[in-house]
Amino acid sequence: MMRNKTAFFSTDEDGWFVGNDGARGPWNANACHAGPVAGLLARAAESAVANKQLVRLTVNFVRPIPMGGFRIEIEVTRDGKTASAVAAVLVDRDGKIAATATSLHLVVEDIEQIPEHAAAAPTRKGSKPGVFALQRAAHGLPFFSQAIDIEYPPGENHHPGPTTAWMRVPPLLGDETPSPFQRVCPLADCGNGLSRIMEVGEMSFINPDLTIVLHRLPESIWLASRTESRWERTGIGLAHAELFDENGPIGIALQSLILRPLQH
């Protein structure tokens, strides 16, 4: 069983989302980790299109997402027979846009003619508990790392380089069970940290966006990411993650990266 951990977010009396310690990111004491935020954006998109499966979520992070409170506004921009789309805007307490998102939802059909196939996937057998890639935050306060459970398959660890890791996360909100897509979001945004090329004290590798595409919804609580990052001397990078549940592949996550040396 998961250790008793506080949900990523609470809501105040006005319905604004407020970050708990686990929602805090590693770079700014007052800013949220993007993964749990993406989960709330997925939650909003799914609430707007109840008759189709959410298959893609793309988030653009305009400015730091405040721990102190934000709300999400949504609009259904396409409502077709087989496909729908949603646009979302995340607004802070000053009325400034902190993030935007778009989502694609497809109708589910049972097509027996499609053959089942096995795909190479990591297994949790033999995996051992470990520490998250980023063990210390720049601000010294509790953050995302302390909110999650993580395991590494044999031969894998938290050091820089291409990495496979299993993760289990707390709920987004204390009174709700997250949907399968929502549960993927915190892990999906960890690719840049899991597969970093240099340590956090040497280089910042912040992602201004996140795209998650799932061809199958996860069925297990433990989820895995097989991630590799590419860093270029232009200061631009890309983290590419293959996502899995305990039954096999479920999709991919992509993050563009802004790379900047840290001053000592």
C-alpha positions as CSV (number, residue, x, y, z in Angstrom):
1,M,0.0,0.0,0.0
2,M,1.0,3.6,-0.6
3,R,2.3,5.4,2.4
4,N,-0.1,7.9,3.8
5,K,0.7,11.0,1.8
6,T,-1.1,14.3,1.4
7,A,-2.8,15.0,-2.0
8,F,-1.0,17.3,-4.4
9,F,-3.7,20.0,-4.1
10,S,-6.4,21.4,-1.9
11,T,-9.2,23.8,-2.8
12,D,-10.1,26.9,-0.8
13,E,-13.5,28.2,0.0
14,D,-13.7,29.9,-3.4
15,G,-12.8,26.8,-5.3
16,W,-9.2,27.8,-6.2
17,F,-6.6,25.1,-6.4
18,V,-3.9,25.5,-3.8
19,G,-0.7,23.5,-3.8
20,N,0.3,21.4,-0.9
21,D,4.0,20.6,-0.3
22,G,4.1,17.7,-2.8
23,A,3.0,20.0,-5.6
24,R,6.0,22.3,-5.2
25,G,8.6,22.2,-8.0
26,P,12.3,22.1,-7.5
27,W,13.2,25.5,-8.9
28,N,11.0,28.0,-7.2
29,A,9.5,27.8,-3.7
30,N,6.3,29.5,-4.8
31,A,5.8,27.5,-8.0
32,C,4.2,24.1,-8.7
33,H,5.7,21.1,-10.3
34,A,4.2,20.9,-13.8
35,G,3.2,17.3,-13.6
36,P,0.4,17.6,-11.0
37,V,-0.7,20.8,-12.7
38,A,-1.0,18.8,-16.0
39,G,-3.1,16.3,-14.0
40,L,-5.6,19.0,-13.1
41,L,-5.8,20.2,-16.7
42,A,-6.5,16.6,-17.8
43,R,-9.2,16.5,-15.1
44,A,-10.8,19.7,-16.5
45,A,-10.6,18.4,-20.1
46,E,-12.2,15.0,-19.1
47,S,-15.0,16.7,-17.3
48,A,-15.9,18.6,-20.4
49,V,-16.0,15.6,-22.7
50,A,-17.5,12.7,-20.8
51,N,-18.4,10.5,-23.8
52,K,-14.9,10.0,-25.3
53,Q,-11.4,9.0,-24.1
54,L,-8.8,11.6,-23.6
55,V,-5.8,10.6,-25.7
56,R,-3.7,13.7,-26.0
57,L,-2.9,16.6,-23.7
58,T,-0.5,19.4,-24.7
59,V,0.3,22.0,-22.1
60,N,2.2,25.3,-22.6
61,F,3.6,26.8,-19.4
62,V,3.5,30.5,-19.8
63,R,4.8,31.5,-16.3
64,P,5.4,29.7,-13.0
65,I,2.2,28.1,-11.7
66,P,1.6,29.7,-8.2
67,M,1.3,27.4,-5.2
68,G,-0.9,30.0,-3.6
69,G,-3.8,29.5,-6.0
70,F,-5.2,29.2,-9.5
71,R,-8.3,28.2,-11.4
72,I,-8.9,26.5,-14.8
73,E,-11.3,27.8,-17.5
74,I,-12.3,25.4,-20.3
75,E,-14.0,25.5,-23.7
76,V,-15.0,22.7,-25.9
77,T,-13.7,23.7,-29.3
78,R,-14.7,20.7,-31.3
79,D,-17.5,18.3,-30.6
80,G,-17.7,15.7,-33.3
81,K,-19.1,12.2,-33.5
82,T,-15.7,10.5,-33.2
83,A,-13.4,13.3,-32.0
84,S,-13.7,16.2,-29.7
85,A,-11.2,18.9,-28.5
86,V,-10.9,21.2,-25.5
87,A,-9.0,24.4,-24.9
88,A,-8.1,25.2,-21.3
89,V,-6.6,28.3,-19.6
90,L,-5.0,28.3,-16.2
91,V,-5.3,31.7,-14.5
92,D,-3.6,33.0,-11.3
93,R,-5.2,35.2,-8.6
94,D,-4.0,38.3,-10.4
95,G,-5.9,37.3,-13.6
96,K,-2.7,36.4,-15.5
97,I,-2.6,33.4,-17.7
98,A,0.0,30.9,-16.3
99,A,-0.6,28.0,-18.7
100,T,-2.7,27.0,-21.6
101,A,-3.6,23.5,-22.8
102,T,-5.4,21.6,-25.6
103,S,-6.7,18.1,-25.6
104,L,-8.0,15.5,-28.0
105,H,-10.7,13.0,-27.1
106,L,-11.6,10.0,-29.3
107,V,-14.6,7.7,-29.2
108,V,-13.9,4.2,-28.1
109,E,-14.9,1.2,-30.3
110,D,-14.6,-2.5,-29.7
111,I,-12.8,-3.8,-32.9
112,E,-12.2,-7.5,-32.5
113,Q,-10.4,-7.8,-35.9
114,I,-7.3,-6.0,-34.5
115,P,-4.9,-8.7,-33.3
116,E,-3.4,-8.6,-29.9
117,H,0.4,-8.1,-29.8
118,A,3.1,-8.2,-27.2
119,A,5.5,-5.3,-26.9
120,A,8.8,-5.0,-25.0
121,A,8.2,-3.4,-21.7
122,P,9.9,-3.1,-18.4
123,T,8.8,-5.2,-15.5
124,R,8.6,-4.4,-11.8
125,K,9.9,-7.8,-10.9
126,G,13.3,-7.2,-9.2
127,S,12.8,-3.4,-9.0
128,K,13.9,-1.8,-5.8
129,P,12.9,1.4,-4.0
130,G,15.2,4.3,-4.7
131,V,15.4,8.1,-4.5
132,F,14.0,10.6,-7.1
133,A,16.4,12.0,-9.6
134,L,16.3,15.5,-8.0
135,Q,16.8,14.9,-4.3
136,R,17.3,18.5,-3.3
137,A,15.4,21.6,-4.4
138,A,17.0,24.9,-5.0
139,H,14.8,26.4,-2.3
140,G,15.3,23.8,0.4
141,L,11.6,23.3,1.1
142,P,9.6,20.1,0.8
143,F,8.7,19.4,-2.8
144,F,7.5,16.8,-5.3
145,S,10.4,14.4,-4.5
146,Q,9.0,13.7,-1.0
147,A,5.4,13.1,-2.3
148,I,6.1,10.1,-4.6
149,D,7.2,6.5,-4.4
150,I,9.9,5.4,-6.9
151,E,11.5,2.1,-7.9
152,Y,14.3,1.3,-10.3
153,P,14.7,-2.0,-12.3
154,P,18.0,-3.9,-12.0
155,G,20.8,-1.8,-13.5
156,E,18.9,1.5,-13.3
157,N,19.3,4.3,-10.8
158,H,18.8,8.0,-10.1
159,H,22.0,9.1,-11.7
160,P,22.2,11.2,-15.0
161,G,21.6,9.5,-18.3
162,P,18.8,7.5,-20.0
163,T,16.7,6.0,-17.2
164,T,13.8,3.6,-16.6
165,A,11.9,4.2,-13.4
166,W,8.6,3.1,-11.8
167,M,6.5,5.7,-9.9
168,R,3.5,5.8,-7.7
169,V,1.9,9.1,-6.9
170,P,-0.7,10.5,-4.4
171,P,-4.1,11.7,-5.6
172,L,-4.5,15.2,-7.1
173,L,-7.2,16.0,-4.6
174,G,-7.8,14.4,-1.3
175,D,-11.5,13.6,-1.9
176,E,-11.1,12.1,-5.4
177,T,-9.6,9.1,-7.1
178,P,-7.7,10.4,-10.2
179,S,-8.6,9.0,-13.6
180,P,-6.0,6.8,-15.3
181,F,-4.9,9.7,-17.6
182,Q,-4.6,12.0,-14.6
183,R,-2.5,9.5,-12.8
184,V,0.0,9.4,-15.6
185,C,0.6,13.2,-15.7
186,P,3.0,13.6,-12.7
187,L,5.3,10.9,-14.1
188,A,5.1,12.2,-17.7
189,D,6.6,15.5,-16.6
190,C,9.6,13.9,-14.9
191,G,11.4,12.8,-18.1
192,N,13.7,15.8,-18.1
193,G,14.8,15.1,-14.5
194,L,15.0,11.3,-14.8
195,S,17.2,11.4,-17.9
196,R,19.1,14.7,-17.3
197,I,22.6,14.9,-18.7
198,M,24.1,17.1,-15.9
199,E,23.1,17.6,-12.3
200,V,20.6,20.2,-11.1
201,G,23.4,22.2,-9.4
202,E,25.2,22.7,-12.8
203,M,22.4,23.2,-15.3
204,S,18.7,24.1,-15.3
205,F,16.6,22.1,-17.7
206,I,13.1,23.6,-17.4
207,N,10.4,22.4,-19.8
208,P,8.1,25.1,-21.2
209,D,5.7,22.5,-22.5
210,L,4.5,18.9,-22.1
211,T,2.7,16.6,-24.5
212,I,1.2,13.3,-23.4
213,V,-0.3,10.9,-25.9
214,L,-1.8,7.6,-24.7
215,H,-2.9,4.9,-27.0
216,R,-4.2,2.9,-24.0
217,L,-5.3,4.0,-20.5
218,P,-3.2,2.6,-17.7
219,E,-4.6,-0.2,-15.6
220,S,-2.1,-0.3,-12.7
221,I,-1.2,2.2,-10.0
222,W,2.5,1.8,-10.5
223,L,3.6,3.4,-13.9
224,A,6.9,3.4,-15.6
225,S,8.9,5.9,-17.8
226,R,11.7,4.9,-20.1
227,T,13.3,8.2,-20.9
228,E,16.2,9.7,-22.8
229,S,17.1,13.4,-23.1
230,R,19.0,15.2,-25.9
231,W,20.7,18.4,-25.0
232,E,22.2,20.7,-27.6
233,R,24.8,23.5,-27.3
234,T,22.1,25.9,-28.6
235,G,20.5,25.7,-25.1
236,I,17.6,23.7,-26.5
237,G,16.8,20.1,-25.6
238,L,14.2,17.4,-25.8
239,A,13.1,14.7,-23.3
240,H,11.4,11.7,-24.9
241,A,9.7,9.2,-22.6
242,E,8.0,5.9,-23.3
243,L,5.2,5.3,-20.8
244,F,4.1,1.9,-19.4
245,D,1.8,0.3,-16.9
246,E,2.4,-3.2,-15.5
247,N,0.8,-4.7,-18.6
248,G,2.9,-3.0,-21.2
249,P,3.2,0.2,-23.2
250,I,0.5,3.0,-22.9
251,G,2.0,6.0,-24.7
252,I,4.7,8.7,-24.8
253,A,5.5,12.0,-23.3
254,L,7.5,14.8,-24.9
255,Q,9.1,17.9,-23.2
256,S,10.9,20.7,-25.0
257,L,13.8,21.9,-22.8
258,I,15.4,25.3,-22.0
259,L,19.0,24.6,-20.9
260,R,20.8,27.3,-18.9
261,P,24.1,27.0,-16.9
262,L,23.7,27.9,-13.3
263,Q,25.8,30.6,-11.7
264,H,28.0,29.6,-8.8
